[in-house]
Amino acid sequence: MDHVKKLELEIAAKKACIEDLQGAMAFHRQHGTYNLAAECAWRIKKAEHTIRRLEVQLQDNKNFGGLIQDFSRRGISLKVVKKLANENIKS
């Protein structure tokens, strides 16, 4: 499975987690366990932050894929592009 697909699945999982936490938060509010509702709210905020980070990472990966295609059209070897990419990732 490629990296883009993994990121998309991770984002979908976080969104599903948020939906579950919203249900749990409503349940805890109804039953007066406000400390647990607050913890759910904190976890939702944390998951939303993670989603934003993953979406930026996903967009970067998609842009990088477009860059590779552009280089390929220009006749720049894919091996050279991959080597440059690996050097940038390590630094």
C-alpha positions in Angstrom: 0.0 0.0 0.0 1.4 3.4 -0.9 2.0 6.2 1.5 -0.8 8.4 0.2 -3.3 5.6 0.7 -2.1 5.0 4.2 -2.5 8.7 5.1 -6.0 8.7 3.6 -7.0 5.7 5.7 -5.5 7.2 8.9 -7.4 10.4 8.3 -10.6 8.4 7.8 -10.0 6.5 11.0 -9.4 9.7 13.0 -12.7 11.2 11.6 -14.5 8.0 12.7 -12.9 8.3 16.1 -14.2 11.8 16.4 -17.7 10.7 15.7 -17.5 8.0 18.3 -16.1 10.5 20.9 -18.9 13.0 20.1 -21.4 10.3 20.9 -19.6 9.4 24.1 -19.3 13.0 25.1 -23.1 13.4 24.7 -23.7 10.3 26.8 -21.4 11.6 29.6 -23.1 15.0 29.6 -26.6 13.3 29.9 -25.4 11.2 32.8 -23.6 14.0 34.6 -20.1 12.7 34.3 -18.7 16.0 33.1 -15.1 15.1 33.7 -15.4 12.3 31.2 -17.2 14.5 28.8 -14.3 17.0 29.1 -11.8 14.3 28.4 -13.8 13.3 25.3 -13.7 17.0 24.2 -9.9 17.1 24.8 -9.4 13.9 22.7 -11.6 15.3 19.9 -9.4 18.4 19.8 -6.3 16.3 19.7 -7.7 14.1 16.9 -8.7 17.3 14.9 -5.1 18.6 15.3 -3.8 15.2 14.0 -6.1 15.3 11.1 -4.9 18.8 10.1 -1.3 17.6 10.3 -2.0 14.4 8.3 -3.9 16.5 5.6 -0.9 18.7 5.2 1.4 15.7 4.9 -1.0 14.1 2.4 -1.0 17.3 0.3 2.8 17.4 0.4 3.0 13.8 -0.8 0.5 14.5 -3.6 2.5 17.6 -4.7 5.7 15.6 -4.6 4.1 13.0 -6.9 3.2 15.7 -9.3 6.8 17.0 -9.1 8.1 13.6 -10.1 5.8 13.4 -13.0 6.9 16.9 -14.1 10.5 15.8 -13.9 9.8 12.7 -15.9 8.2 14.7 -18.7 11.2 16.9 -18.8 13.4 13.8 -19.2 15.0 13.9 -15.8 15.7 10.4 -14.6 13.5 9.0 -11.9 16.5 7.5 -10.2 18.0 11.0 -9.8 14.7 12.3 -8.4 14.4 9.4 -6.0 18.0 9.9 -4.8 17.4 13.6 -4.2 14.2 12.8 -2.4 15.9 10.3 -0.1 18.7 12.9 0.6 16.1 15.5 1.5 14.2 13.1 3.8 17.3 12.1 5.7 18.3 15.8 6.3 
